[in-house]
Amino acid sequence: MDFDALMDVVKNRRSVRVFKKDPVPDEMLEKIFAAAALAPTGNNTQPLEIVTVRNKAIMHEIETIIGEFFLPPMTQRFDAPLMLVVLGDPRLCDGYPQGFVREGILHSSLCLAVGNMFLAIAALGLGSVWKEVPPSAAVRIKALLKIPQVFVLKTILPLGFPAKGHREKRPKRKIPVHHNTYHVAKFKSNEDVDKIMRRYCRVKELGKIRAL
Ligand SMILES: Cc1cc2nc3c(=O)[nH]c(=O)nc-3n(C[C@H](O)[C@H](O)[C@H](O)COP(=O)(O)O)c2cc1C
């Protein structure tokens, strides 16, 4: 096992929103799915399912539906050659022990699978970005793709080869780490939190909805 090789992939993973037109080879997709399959899941329930969409008209329809939930409505076009619609089967929540927030375990499991996919995507020289889907949009997208409504639509990942010059600035800060007990003196004031949001977040004007 090579930590430096792992960190190279971790550092290379970036959110990519501008793509070349080249198609994504099926062998690469299989590798991405293999990485997802190996992620940890609550009680090993493996709730992940994926719908791949390559049809341009359907992808545009999906982007339009999501865009309608922005205020004011706007389309968010990525023009990726492919989209991965990430689903979770909540019926598998019955596999989680009683007394836990079972749906939370499902969501956490899906996020870890997506994390593995992001690393595989980066290692293959591809790019993607987490596309958040509002619940009402998810209902319509599931209907469009004939996905049974029972599924959780966790995210949609546009996927393709990154276009040149896609790399945006990505400021990252050190994670606050506390030893033994929480170091209360390091507890951020609300003003500090506000400053962090303005410095690091993509949406700078808090409370105002803009295209991400
Ligand atoms: C849960 C989650 C939701 C996100 N939603 C969106 C989104 O809807 N649209 C978008 O363009 N990026 C979205 N992102 C990507 C973040 O903006 C991005 O990860 C962040 O700015 C850091 O950049 P990096 O991924 O290049 O490190 C999301 C990321 C996460 C983890």
Ligand as a Chemical Component Dictionary entry (heavy atoms), coordinates in Angstrom:
data_LIG
# 
_chem_comp.id                   LIG 
_chem_comp.type                 NON-POLYMER 
_chem_comp.pdbx_formal_charge   0 
_chem_comp.three_letter_code    LIG 
# 
loop_
_chem_comp_atom.comp_id 
_chem_comp_atom.atom_id 
_chem_comp_atom.alt_atom_id 
_chem_comp_atom.type_symbol 
_chem_comp_atom.charge 
_chem_comp_atom.model_Cartn_x 
_chem_comp_atom.model_Cartn_y 
_chem_comp_atom.model_Cartn_z 
_chem_comp_atom.pdbx_ordinal 
LIG C1  C1  C 0 -22.968 17.240 -0.406 1  
LIG C2  C2  C 0 -22.409 18.092 -1.521 2  
LIG C3  C3  C 0 -23.280 18.824 -2.324 3  
LIG C4  C4  C 0 -22.775 19.570 -3.402 4  
LIG N1  N1  N 0 -23.664 20.173 -4.258 5  
LIG C5  C5  C 0 -23.175 20.773 -5.377 6  
LIG C6  C6  C 0 -24.092 21.266 -6.371 7  
LIG O1  O1  O 0 -25.324 21.133 -6.255 8  
LIG N2  N2  N 0 -23.580 21.863 -7.472 9  
LIG C7  C7  C 0 -22.230 22.023 -7.644 10 
LIG O2  O2  O 0 -21.824 22.587 -8.665 11 
LIG N3  N3  N 0 -21.326 21.546 -6.722 12 
LIG C8  C8  C 0 -21.779 20.919 -5.613 13 
LIG N4  N4  N 0 -20.886 20.367 -4.700 14 
LIG C9  C9  C 0 -19.422 20.495 -4.922 15 
LIG C10 C10 C 0 -18.775 21.501 -3.956 16 
LIG O3  O3  O 0 -19.098 22.816 -4.335 17 
LIG C11 C11 C 0 -17.254 21.291 -3.988 18 
LIG O4  O4  O 0 -16.964 19.999 -3.519 19 
LIG C12 C12 C 0 -16.519 22.315 -3.108 20 
LIG O5  O5  O 0 -16.650 23.616 -3.638 21 
LIG C13 C13 C 0 -15.020 22.005 -2.974 22 
LIG O6  O6  O 0 -14.405 21.901 -4.237 23 
LIG P1  P1  P 0 -13.639 20.564 -4.660 24 
LIG O7  O7  O 0 -14.671 19.462 -4.785 25 
LIG O8  O8  O 0 -12.984 20.887 -5.995 26 
LIG O9  O9  O 0 -12.654 20.225 -3.585 27 
LIG C14 C14 C 0 -21.362 19.637 -3.634 28 
LIG C15 C15 C 0 -20.495 18.900 -2.808 29 
LIG C16 C16 C 0 -21.009 18.129 -1.786 30 
LIG C17 C17 C 0 -20.054 17.300 -0.947 31 
# 
loop_
_chem_comp_bond.comp_id 
_chem_comp_bond.atom_id_1 
_chem_comp_bond.atom_id_2 
_chem_comp_bond.value_order 
_chem_comp_bond.pdbx_ordinal 
LIG C1  C2  SING 1  
LIG C2  C3  SING 2  
LIG C2  C16 DOUB 3  
LIG C3  C4  DOUB 4  
LIG C4  N1  SING 5  
LIG C4  C14 SING 6  
LIG N1  C5  DOUB 7  
LIG C5  C6  SING 8  
LIG C5  C8  SING 9  
LIG C6  O1  DOUB 10 
LIG C6  N2  SING 11 
LIG N2  C7  SING 12 
LIG C7  O2  DOUB 13 
LIG C7  N3  SING 14 
LIG N3  C8  DOUB 15 
LIG C8  N4  SING 16 
LIG N4  C9  SING 17 
LIG N4  C14 SING 18 
LIG C9  C10 SING 19 
LIG C10 O3  SING 20 
LIG C10 C11 SING 21 
LIG C11 O4  SING 22 
LIG C11 C12 SING 23 
LIG C12 O5  SING 24 
LIG C12 C13 SING 25 
LIG C13 O6  SING 26 
LIG O6  P1  SING 27 
LIG P1  O7  DOUB 28 
LIG P1  O8  SING 29 
LIG P1  O9  SING 30 
LIG C14 C15 DOUB 31 
LIG C15 C16 SING 32 
LIG C16 C17 SING 33 
# 
